């Protein structure tokens, strides 16, 4: 049953426990395993990828079977219902439209004395997208990772995804990839997939940026290869925090909590409300909806361990608790959400009003659903076009402009004990005189 607590001290400690739920004692052991996988793939390439795919995923593949074939890509369209294809295409259009608005623009400023300053944005050469395939298949994750990369102008986008119970990749995932413009797909997952993307193998290309969520082994692998490649974030189990007042519908609130809990046994589902009556109604509604839930076991585990209802005195107090937690998803199911949003400082994505469940953001609203978790929303943001871009500064000085700053550069360089820095300016100015 979903717990209800009201004591402030208990609330803070519980929110902290839930936020830190991935800090278990087994992480160090798992990290040692991941390091072994990374080094093996770096040294042995495909051989190690195939070995660990057989060991961890029980899939025996030959090197030529790693890449999904063109015939498999074509066949996927025949295996996807028309309504699902239409939904994928609608999501594609809306996600692309949103991200096209967010493309940074290069700029140049021509100042006094012919000083030119600017910033130039260019895409990475290669991006690697990781799409989970364990508990479920996620065509939406394909779209959310692939479309920003395409909009950014990345020339080569490759995708890796594990397979279970056979060598076929889920057809909806393959269709989503093609609709988003990806044709290069490899059937490999886990830490070995991240290693292959980071270091390259005989079959799988080395990339510049790796994005996409995964299990603890995938997350640790991304953490350890960061610096060799760029990454989007270290995504943990998903989470939702709902702030609701007495006007919220308890059945809808309960459904939204379960929509998060059904992702994973470690998913967090939290309600903060100003109404004790609503809290009890939501508690009952959650139990009722769990009775015939298709993913009941995992959902019950999440609710039991990381589900929580908090009753507070005011919406301002609710907002402050939310800011402390810094949720991945924040729903404001209150009478005036636009008034409350001014109190929100930290959240990955904010959903306003009674008719905006988090699910619309998961699938096709447009903003990215790859979001910071475990409190990272205090300093991090959603995956976006910027993830696949880097910027270079542009600087040009005329002889006149250089002469005007020569003394200042000389003073700073001498203060730092770098005489050649000073000479590199002074010699040019002297030659011009």
C-alpha positions, 0 to 999 in steps of 0.5 A: 500500500502507498504510504501516507506521512505527515511529519516533516522530519520523516518527509525529508528523510524519506525523500532523501532515501528515495532520491539515493535509491541507486546508491546500493552496496552492490554498485562497486561489485558491478563497476568491477564487472563493467571495467572488465567488459570495457577493457576486453572490448577495447582489446578484443573488439567483436570477439569480446562483444559476442562473448559477453552477449552470449554470457549476459544476454544468452544470445549466440551471434556471429559477427555478421549477425550483429548488424540488422539487415536491410531485409529485416528493416523492410520486414518490420513495416509489415509487422507493425499495425497501421495505427501504431505506424501512424502514432509513430509518425505523428510523434516524429513530426511533433518531436522534430518540430519542437527540437527544430526550434531549439537549434543554437545559431552561430553568430559573429560580432564585428566590434571596434578596431576590427575585433571580430568575436563569435561562436560557431556550432557544429555537430559531432561526426558520429552519434551512438544511441542506446535503446533498452530492450530488457523489460520492454521495447521502447520506440519512443526512446528511439525517437527521443534520441534520434530526432535531436541528433538528426536535427543537429545535423549529425552525419552518422547516427548508429543505434544499439539495442539488445534482443531477448528470446531470439535474434529479432529486434522488436519491429516497432523499434526498427520502424521508429528508427527508420522513421527517424532516419536511422538505418545502421542498427546493431543487436547488442546491449549492455556494457559491451554495447557502450564499450563498442560505441566508445572504442569501436570494433571491427563491426561497430564504429567508434562514436563521439557521443553516446546517449540513451538510458539503460540498466545499472551496467549501461549507466556505469559503462557510460560513466566510465567511458566519459572523457573518451566520448561524450554522454548525455547523462547518467540516467537512473530509474524513472520518477514522478512527483505530483503536487495536487490540491483538493481540486485534483481527481484522485483516480487520475492522480493514482493512474499517473503514479502507477504510470511511473511505477510500472516502468521498473521496481526501482521507479519512484512515484510521489504525491505531495498534497494539501488535502488529507482527504485526497491523499486517502482517496488516492491511496485507495485508488492505487490499490484498486488499479493494482488488482488487475494490473498487467505489470502488477509485480514490478509495479507493486514493488515500486509502490511499496519501496519508493511510493509515497504520499506526503500531506503538507499545509500549503502549496508553497511547502509542497513546491519547496519539498519538490525543489529538494527532491528535484524530480525528473517529472513534475505534475502540477494538478492544482487549480492554478498551476501557472501561479505555482510554477513560479515557486518551482526551481528544479525539475526535468519536465513540468506538466501543468494542469489536470489534462496533462499527464506525464504520458503525453511527454513520454510519447509525442508532446515534443520536448524530450523525455530523456531527463535528469534523474536522482536529483540531477535536475538541480544542475542538468537538463533534458537531452536535446539538439545541444547534446550533439553539438559543440561550439568553437569560439571565433576570435580575430584582432586587427593590428590596431586592436592588438596594439591596444591590448598589448600592455595588458596581455604583457602584464598578465603574462608576466604575472603568470610567469609565461614570457613567451605569451607576452612575446607573442603579442609584443613581437607583432606590435613591435614589427608593426611600428 
